[in-house]
């Protein structure tokens, strides 16, 4: 069966510090991978998605970046965090081919930028 | 810009009562409509995926309907229980991505 891991679960970082959140998927190959953010009181906002190694699409301009160095690994980064980067970050995966599809979510990371 | 609207934003329901809420989505470029259930401190979990106009899906006390021509879906919960308290998200499936609504937060009062 497929599982998705995300870490860390919680993170408190000062403004201007770097960020690295990691997500890995097991039990499937060539998944689509996604990074979402839920800011306080708002819905899910898609930040990045990837259909393959090294292929990253960004949905919104921001100071965050994403990378996919391996098939089942997805990393969210920032060089300098802003206060507005606080939120709940979710990684998700879906099957690589076909539509419609379901997305399966990791446990999330709660990021507080102070 | 594709927009998905959910109403109401939040809902307080007495235990044992039935309730429903709405998801509105674009009526063009439709592939599927998804409902997810998101409990506090957990990950969103898929409830239903519906693809055809007139689809009805049911899982226990929860059911959903779909109208793709007018662009809406209803989620119904019959005989609400405390464990139904969660945020219910709908997502419009267009091509290769999901466009999410902001959710309806359901609170069941014992």
Interface residues (C-beta under 8 A of the other chain):
Chain A: X32 X42 X43 X44 X45 X46 X49 X51 X90 X99 X100 X101 X102 X103 X104 X105 X106 X107 X108
Chain B: X31 X32 X34 X42 X43 X44 X45 X46 X49 X51 X89 X91 X93 X95 X96 X97 X98 X100 X101 X102 X103
